Amino acid sequence: MTELLYTTDAYVSEFEATVTQHVEGGVVLDRTAFYPGGGGQPSDTGTLSAGGQTWVVTAVKKAGGAPVHFIDGELPPVGAAVVGRLDWTRRYQLMRTHTAMHILCGVVFRDYGAQVTGGNMDPLHGRMDFEFETMRQELVAAIEEAINAEVAAARPVRVRILPREEAFAIPDLIRTKINLLPEGITEVRTVELVGLDLQADGGTHVANTREVGRIRVTDYKSKGKINKRIYLEVRD
């Protein structure tokens, strides 16, 4: 079982670990700060180092329940003590972007009652789909103003891991149209933008909405009769 450091502290960028297994082009560690991707957030990249040698981690994906750190070329041996280092610039940009997406989701749900039907992100860019029958420029401008007001509000971002029963007693915990949480899961990780948004979520976030920076709505499109897509850009 790999200890997932990112679930409780998204700011861990360097850590010590032991290689426990080789899995076709990658390694499993006993602990990791690398996010393996999911929920629309791409995986982290970075390096593993030991004994003067460095291996580039090109991607991380879950396989058999454990994050596999994929490496081009020779793998560090099983049993090796390594130091993992994230590409922090990329990770922090993704943290800011993911929190921006939750701000958008929170504002749209609060002000318009629209559920999320999909989403995806890259560093400093993202898109989210909502159940809107119509969308026009005036509505998009109002949403952009509202989400930037939430950035300026400097809302704390709080992460908790709750028993399934306690988590599902929270109203509107699942904001997506389809509940993607596996049936057998016994604990649910929640991310709360205090006073705005509370959702089940497994990704990484900044500690306060003010860290997100200016958000710009760059485009919007109709993706169906009641499915509208909003594109975001997070400004450095």
SVG drawing of the C-alpha trace seen along z (x, -y; Angstrom):
<svg xmlns="http://www.w3.org/2000/svg" viewBox="-33 -41 60 46">
<polyline fill="none" stroke="black" stroke-width="0.4" points="0.0,0.0 1.5,-3.3 1.1,-6.3 -0.4,-9.1 1.2,-12.3 -0.8,-14.6 -4.1,-13.6 -3.4,-15.5 -0.7,-18.0 -0.6,-19.3 2.5,-21.4 4.9,-18.4 7.2,-18.8 10.1,-16.6 10.0,-13.4 12.0,-10.2 10.7,-6.8 11.6,-3.2 11.0,-1.4 8.8,1.6 7.9,2.9 8.6,2.7 5.5,2.5 6.2,2.5 8.2,-0.7 7.6,-2.1 8.1,-1.8 5.8,-1.7 7.0,-3.5 6.0,-3.0 5.1,-6.7 4.6,-9.4 3.7,-13.0 3.1,-12.5 -0.6,-12.8 -1.5,-10.0 -4.1,-11.9 -7.9,-11.7 -11.0,-13.8 -9.8,-15.8 -6.4,-16.7 -3.3,-15.4 -0.7,-13.5 2.5,-15.1 5.9,-14.8 9.3,-15.2 12.3,-13.0 13.5,-10.3 17.1,-10.4 19.5,-8.0 23.3,-7.7 24.1,-10.4 21.7,-9.0 18.4,-10.7 15.4,-9.2 12.8,-11.3 9.2,-10.6 7.3,-11.2 3.8,-10.3 2.1,-8.6 -0.9,-6.4 -2.8,-4.1 -2.5,-0.4 -3.7,2.3 -4.6,-0.3 -1.1,-1.8 0.4,-4.8 3.0,-3.7 5.8,-6.2 6.7,-5.7 10.3,-6.2 12.0,-6.2 14.9,-3.8 16.5,-1.8 14.5,-1.7 15.8,-2.2 16.2,1.2 13.6,2.6 14.6,1.7 16.4,-1.5 15.9,-4.5 15.1,-7.4 14.3,-11.1 11.2,-12.2 11.0,-15.8 7.9,-17.1 8.0,-19.6 6.7,-22.1 6.0,-24.8 3.6,-22.5 2.1,-21.1 1.4,-24.5 -0.2,-25.7 -2.4,-22.6 -3.4,-23.3 -4.4,-26.9 -6.3,-25.7 -8.1,-22.9 -9.2,-25.4 -10.3,-27.8 -12.5,-25.0 -14.1,-24.5 -14.7,-28.3 -16.5,-28.2 -18.5,-25.1 -19.4,-26.7 -20.5,-29.9 -22.6,-28.3 -24.3,-25.9 -25.0,-28.7 -26.3,-31.2 -27.9,-29.1 -28.3,-25.6 -26.5,-24.0 -24.8,-20.6 -21.4,-19.7 -21.5,-17.2 -17.8,-17.1 -14.5,-18.8 -10.7,-18.7 -7.7,-20.8 -4.1,-21.6 -1.7,-23.9 -3.4,-27.3 -6.2,-26.3 -9.4,-24.3 -12.9,-23.7 -16.1,-22.7 -19.5,-21.6 -22.7,-22.5 -26.4,-21.8 -27.5,-25.1 -30.2,-25.3 -28.9,-28.7 -25.8,-30.7 -25.0,-34.2 -22.2,-36.7 -24.0,-38.7 -24.3,-35.5 -20.6,-34.6 -19.5,-38.1 -21.5,-37.9 -20.0,-34.5 -16.5,-35.8 -17.1,-38.7 -18.5,-36.4 -15.7,-33.9 -13.1,-36.7 -14.9,-38.1 -14.5,-34.7 -10.8,-34.7 -10.6,-38.2 -12.6,-36.9 -9.6,-34.8 -11.6,-31.8 -9.7,-29.1 -9.6,-25.7 -10.1,-22.8 -9.4,-19.1 -11.0,-16.4 -11.2,-12.6 -14.5,-11.3 -16.3,-8.0 -18.5,-7.3 -21.7,-7.6 -20.7,-10.9 -19.7,-12.3 -22.8,-11.3 -24.9,-12.9 -23.6,-16.3 -26.2,-17.9 -25.1,-18.3 -21.7,-16.7 -21.6,-15.2 -21.8,-18.1 -21.4,-16.0 -24.4,-14.7 -23.1,-11.2 -21.7,-10.0 -18.2,-8.7 -17.3,-7.4 -16.9,-3.6 -19.5,-1.7 -17.0,0.0 -15.2,-3.1 -15.2,-3.4 -13.7,-6.9 -14.4,-10.0 -12.0,-12.9 -13.8,-16.3 -12.5,-19.7 -14.3,-22.8 -13.9,-26.3 -15.2,-27.6 -18.5,-29.5 -18.7,-28.6 -18.3,-25.0 -18.0,-21.6 -17.4,-18.5 -16.0,-15.0 -12.6,-15.4 -9.3,-13.5 -7.1,-16.2 -4.7,-18.8 -5.6,-22.4 -4.1,-25.6 -4.8,-26.6 -6.7,-29.8 -8.6,-31.1 -6.4,-34.2 -3.6,-32.0 -5.5,-31.2 -4.9,-34.7 -7.1,-36.4 -9.4,-34.0 -10.5,-34.8 -13.4,-33.1 -11.8,-32.7 -14.7,-31.1 -18.0,-29.2 -19.7,-26.8 -22.9,-24.7 -22.1,-21.0 -25.8,-19.9 -29.3,-21.0 -28.7,-21.4 -24.9,-21.1 -22.8,-24.2 -19.0,-24.4 -17.0,-27.2 -13.3,-27.7 -11.0,-29.2 -7.6,-30.7 -5.7,-31.4 -3.4,-34.3 0.1,-34.4"/>
</svg>
